Amino acid sequence: MIGLYGGTFNPIHEGHLRAAEEVVEALDLECMVFVPSARPPHKSEAGDDVIAPAKLRLDWVTLAVRGNARFAVDAIEVERPGPSYLVDTIRALRARHSGSELVFTAGQDAFNEMGTWREPGELFRLAHIAVTTRPPVRRGSLADWLPECVRSEVEIAADGLSARHREANTWIRQLPVTALDISASRIRALLRAGRSIRYLVPERVRAAIEASGCYTAGPREGEEDTIS
């Protein structure tokens, strides 16, 4: 099985990396493929809270995963013109990795929003879904989070921690991961305030982020992000 870890990664940080490492180990995945988005349709810039140019975010993810044999990066959403929707990405990657099952990794917050994404019902048919939860958040039952559009299509286990799609035979599983108090929004805020982000991101990534000036002065001319 191959894991897919999508996101804005604005910027990537140690919390992302540790969660991916634990999912790889828990599910014994062949690898975890990070898929940086150009700019997801459900996110937008507000005030000084900018989204760094897609090419830079891709470069930072590539730097961050270097040296981990079971981590990889796919630039499919950055390179593809037009809107970037997860359902299109998974279809393309299923064709590219036709001999492997795909596991989409989503944090609990993102999983809660999947019902608003394009073709949400199809997402649950195309790939398994690993939902990462961080203590002390109570995990609860998947029944509390499932999008309405798929409730009738999956059978939830008695313990509420997993489910299986009745037709596609894909599964959903809750996976607790280490609670690292790190967020991309906090990193951006620290940079705006001129404070250190050392030890929140890999050192080689920190240097690249700071050199870009993205979160202190905004995107530089010629580095506008792709709207999707």
PELIN-V823344 format. One record per residue. N is the residue number from 1. RES is the residue in three letters. PHI is phi in whole degrees, 0 to 359 (999 if undefined). NEAR is the number of other ideal C-beta (glycine too) atoms within 12 Angstrom. Layout:
n=N res=RES phi=PHI near=NEAR
n=N res=RES phi=PHI near=NEAR
This chain:
n=1 res=MET phi=999 near=28
n=2 res=ILE phi=245 near=35
n=3 res=GLY phi=273 near=41
n=4 res=LEU phi=238 near=45
n=5 res=TYR phi=238 near=49
n=6 res=GLY phi=264 near=42
n=7 res=GLY phi=163 near=38
n=8 res=THR phi=287 near=41
n=9 res=PHE phi=50 near=41
n=10 res=ASN phi=242 near=40
n=11 res=PRO phi=258 near=44
n=12 res=ILE phi=294 near=44
n=13 res=HIS phi=214 near=37
n=14 res=GLU phi=296 near=28
n=15 res=GLY phi=297 near=33
n=16 res=HIS phi=301 near=41
n=17 res=LEU phi=293 near=35
n=18 res=ARG phi=293 near=29
n=19 res=ALA phi=299 near=37
n=20 res=ALA phi=297 near=44
n=21 res=GLU phi=299 near=31
n=22 res=GLU phi=289 near=29
n=23 res=VAL phi=293 near=41
n=24 res=VAL phi=303 near=34
n=25 res=GLU phi=291 near=19
n=26 res=ALA phi=296 near=24
n=27 res=LEU phi=257 near=29
n=28 res=ASP phi=51 near=15
n=29 res=LEU phi=286 near=31
n=30 res=GLU phi=298 near=21
n=31 res=CYS phi=195 near=28
n=32 res=MET phi=245 near=41
n=33 res=VAL phi=260 near=39
n=34 res=PHE phi=278 near=42
n=35 res=VAL phi=235 near=43
n=36 res=PRO phi=296 near=44
n=37 res=SER phi=273 near=41
n=38 res=ALA phi=293 near=38
n=39 res=ARG phi=195 near=32
n=40 res=PRO phi=296 near=32
n=41 res=PRO phi=301 near=23
n=42 res=HIS phi=270 near=22
n=43 res=LYS phi=239 near=25
n=44 res=SER phi=211 near=16
n=45 res=GLU phi=282 near=21
n=46 res=ALA phi=219 near=10
n=47 res=GLY phi=62 near=10
n=48 res=ASP phi=274 near=18
n=49 res=ASP phi=277 near=22
n=50 res=VAL phi=280 near=34
n=51 res=ILE phi=260 near=35
n=52 res=ALA phi=296 near=42
n=53 res=PRO phi=308 near=33
n=54 res=ALA phi=303 near=35
n=55 res=LYS phi=297 near=27
n=56 res=LEU phi=293 near=36
n=57 res=ARG phi=297 near=44
n=58 res=LEU phi=297 near=34
n=59 res=ASP phi=298 near=30
n=60 res=TRP phi=294 near=41
n=61 res=VAL phi=297 near=45
n=62 res=THR phi=300 near=28
n=63 res=LEU phi=296 near=31
n=64 res=ALA phi=295 near=39
n=65 res=VAL phi=271 near=33
n=66 res=ARG phi=301 near=21
n=67 res=GLY phi=98 near=12
n=68 res=ASN phi=258 near=23
n=69 res=ALA phi=296 near=12
n=70 res=ARG phi=256 near=25
n=71 res=PHE phi=249 near=32
n=72 res=ALA phi=215 near=29
n=73 res=VAL phi=230 near=31
n=74 res=ASP phi=235 near=32
n=75 res=ALA phi=269 near=26
n=76 res=ILE phi=306 near=32
n=77 res=GLU phi=281 near=41
n=78 res=VAL phi=288 near=33
n=79 res=GLU phi=276 near=20
n=80 res=ARG phi=281 near=23
n=81 res=PRO phi=287 near=14
n=82 res=GLY phi=81 near=14
n=83 res=PRO phi=299 near=21
n=84 res=SER phi=252 near=35
n=85 res=TYR phi=243 near=29
n=86 res=LEU phi=302 near=40
n=87 res=VAL phi=299 near=27
n=88 res=ASP phi=292 near=29
n=89 res=THR phi=296 near=39
n=90 res=ILE phi=294 near=38
n=91 res=ARG phi=300 near=24
n=92 res=ALA phi=294 near=24
n=93 res=LEU phi=286 near=32
n=94 res=ARG phi=296 near=28
n=95 res=ALA phi=291 near=15
n=96 res=ARG phi=289 near=19
n=97 res=HIS phi=244 near=26
n=98 res=SER phi=297 near=12
n=99 res=GLY phi=268 near=11
n=100 res=SER phi=232 near=20
n=101 res=GLU phi=280 near=26
n=102 res=LEU phi=252 near=41
n=103 res=VAL phi=238 near=39
n=104 res=PHE phi=276 near=43
n=105 res=THR phi=260 near=42
n=106 res=ALA phi=224 near=38
n=107 res=GLY phi=291 near=33
n=108 res=GLN phi=302 near=30
n=109 res=ASP phi=298 near=18
n=110 res=ALA phi=295 near=31
n=111 res=PHE phi=300 near=34
n=112 res=ASN phi=299 near=22
n=113 res=GLU phi=265 near=20
n=114 res=MET phi=298 near=35
n=115 res=GLY phi=294 near=21
n=116 res=THR phi=265 near=19
n=117 res=TRP phi=278 near=33
n=118 res=ARG phi=295 near=23
n=119 res=GLU phi=47 near=22
n=120 res=PRO phi=300 near=28
n=121 res=GLY phi=300 near=25
n=122 res=GLU phi=290 near=26
n=123 res=LEU phi=303 near=39
n=124 res=PHE phi=284 near=39
n=125 res=ARG phi=269 near=29
n=126 res=LEU phi=278 near=30
n=127 res=ALA phi=210 near=38
n=128 res=HIS phi=291 near=36
n=129 res=ILE phi=227 near=46
n=130 res=ALA phi=258 near=42
n=131 res=VAL phi=259 near=40
n=132 res=THR phi=273 near=41
n=133 res=THR phi=237 near=33
n=134 res=ARG phi=241 near=25
n=135 res=PRO phi=297 near=15
n=136 res=PRO phi=271 near=9
n=137 res=VAL phi=298 near=18
n=138 res=ARG phi=291 near=14
n=139 res=ARG phi=292 near=25
n=140 res=GLY phi=69 near=19
n=141 res=SER phi=261 near=20
n=142 res=LEU phi=302 near=35
n=143 res=ALA phi=299 near=23
n=144 res=ASP phi=282 near=20
n=145 res=TRP phi=245 near=33
n=146 res=LEU phi=301 near=31
n=147 res=PRO phi=300 near=30
n=148 res=GLU phi=303 near=15
n=149 res=CYS phi=292 near=20
n=150 res=VAL phi=242 near=33
n=151 res=ARG phi=303 near=22
n=152 res=SER phi=279 near=16
n=153 res=GLU phi=259 near=25
n=154 res=VAL phi=239 near=32
n=155 res=GLU phi=250 near=23
n=156 res=ILE phi=271 near=27
n=157 res=ALA phi=296 near=17
n=158 res=ALA phi=300 near=11
n=159 res=ASP phi=277 near=14
n=160 res=GLY phi=75 near=22
n=161 res=LEU phi=264 near=23
n=162 res=SER phi=210 near=26
n=163 res=ALA phi=207 near=35
n=164 res=ARG phi=226 near=22
n=165 res=HIS phi=285 near=27
n=166 res=ARG phi=296 near=17
n=167 res=GLU phi=265 near=15
n=168 res=ALA phi=279 near=25
n=169 res=ASN phi=64 near=18
n=170 res=THR phi=278 near=32
n=171 res=TRP phi=239 near=31
n=172 res=ILE phi=235 near=42
n=173 res=ARG phi=224 near=32
n=174 res=GLN phi=276 near=37
n=175 res=LEU phi=230 near=35
n=176 res=PRO phi=290 near=23
n=177 res=VAL phi=232 near=32
n=178 res=THR phi=302 near=23
n=179 res=ALA phi=275 near=19
n=180 res=LEU phi=263 near=22
n=181 res=ASP phi=279 near=16
n=182 res=ILE phi=226 near=26
n=183 res=SER phi=218 near=24
n=184 res=ALA phi=297 near=33
n=185 res=SER phi=295 near=24
n=186 res=ARG phi=293 near=24
n=187 res=ILE phi=297 near=37
n=188 res=ARG phi=297 near=32
n=189 res=ALA phi=295 near=20
n=190 res=LEU phi=297 near=26
n=191 res=LEU phi=294 near=34
n=192 res=ARG phi=298 near=21
n=193 res=ALA phi=273 near=14
n=194 res=GLY phi=74 near=13
n=195 res=ARG phi=257 near=16
n=196 res=SER phi=286 near=15
n=197 res=ILE phi=245 near=32
n=198 res=ARG phi=301 near=19
n=199 res=TYR phi=75 near=17
n=200 res=LEU phi=265 near=33
n=201 res=VAL phi=231 near=38
n=202 res=PRO phi=304 near=31
n=203 res=GLU phi=302 near=18
n=204 res=ARG phi=293 near=21
n=205 res=VAL phi=284 near=34
n=206 res=ARG phi=305 near=27
n=207 res=ALA phi=299 near=17
n=208 res=ALA phi=291 near=28
n=209 res=ILE phi=297 near=38
n=210 res=GLU phi=295 near=27
n=211 res=ALA phi=293 near=19
n=212 res=SER phi=290 near=28
n=213 res=GLY phi=69 near=21
n=214 res=CYS phi=301 near=35
n=215 res=TYR phi=266 near=38
n=216 res=THR phi=250 near=24
n=217 res=ALA phi=241 near=18
n=218 res=GLY phi=83 near=23
n=219 res=PRO phi=302 near=26
n=220 res=ARG phi=280 near=19
n=221 res=GLU phi=303 near=9
n=222 res=GLY phi=89 near=9
n=223 res=GLU phi=239 near=21
n=224 res=GLU phi=296 near=20
n=225 res=ASP phi=281 near=32
n=226 res=THR phi=272 near=27
n=227 res=ILE phi=277 near=19
n=228 res=SER phi=222 near=26
